[in-house]
Amino acid sequence: MAQAIAVARTARRVSPPNPWVGAVVVDAAGEVIATGATQEPGGAHAEIVALRAAGERARGATVYVTLEPCCHQGRTGPCTSAIIDAGISRVIVAVADPDPLVAGKGIAALTAAGISVDVGDGDDEVRQQLAPYLWHRQSGRPYVVLKMGATLDGRTAMADGTSQWITSADARRDAHELRADSDAIVVGAGTVRADDPELTARDASPRRDPRRVVLGRAPDGARIHPCLEFSGSLDALLDQLGAEGVLQLMVEGGAHVAGSFIQAGLVNRLVAYLAPAVAGSDGGRGMFDQLRTPTMEALRRGRFGEVRLVGSDIRVDVEL
């Protein structure tokens, strides 16, 4: 399963809006016969890729797969049918698929065909790996990642309004990897007017540029064009993007937009890049403008995930 999880990572920027899945075919002696990752939309799913590579050696073998095999006809045929036809004897699934078209039906189809199915191996790691997909299928909305760059004492701009650059070039390159993992990115019109950002993933490898969204109107000639200019509520934005297949939305606006998303309880993960610098209470703007916490009971608490050095800065991931 660890190998299936590793293979799935190669599909992260290839398969959306389909899930990035990995599969490994293992013979009775425990030898890996073949591996596969989900291809671009309309292409083969991970199980099909692995089974094609395994050929006749798949008969009697075990398939390890990170997500429950599909059992319906979409742009490709059901993976369950391919598994059954290949003569697989056992399937190990990390996570059941919450998509209503699957939701246990894939496991049931395999079991009905006499194939032994086990669920839960690698569950925790795969749930983290597929968090945007799983959240989207359960909520109908994108998984929201809020990215912020700040001084050690949480300042995002100085007293004169300048904000470029608080964090290092290494942190900015790392943030481009976050952009490349996202299907869309959103900023406020104020950020567009002040910084005229492109919001591309030009420093990511492999590069995958997210769809660009502006809260409000972007000035004519701004580098963010073409973009979606949105004037409704944040809830309406998430509903629209979710319906359009956006699995992960990155919020990269200023303190006002960041505070609005936090205040509304719409952020799944906060990624903060903290520079080894101190601005002071009069040094500038905080990370979350408009956000108010009147009591200790109202404090918004999350759970620390990954914490690591990125160049001279610290990257802190918090699940909210």
Protein Blocks (a to p, Z undefined) as FASTA:
>chain_A
ZZmmmmmmmmmmmmpmbdcdddddddfkopafbdcddddehiacfklmmmmmnmmmlgop
acddfbdcdfbdcfbccfklmmmmnopabdcdfbdcfbfklnomlmmmmmmnopacdehe
hklmmmmmmmmmmmmmmnopacddddddddfkopabdfkopabdfbdfklmmmmmmmmmm
pmbdcddfklmmmnopgkiaklgccddddddddehjddehiakbccdddfbdfklmmmmm
mmnopabdcdfbdfklmmmmmmnopafbdcdddddbdebjmlpccfbghiacfbfklpcc
ddddbdddehjbccddddZZ
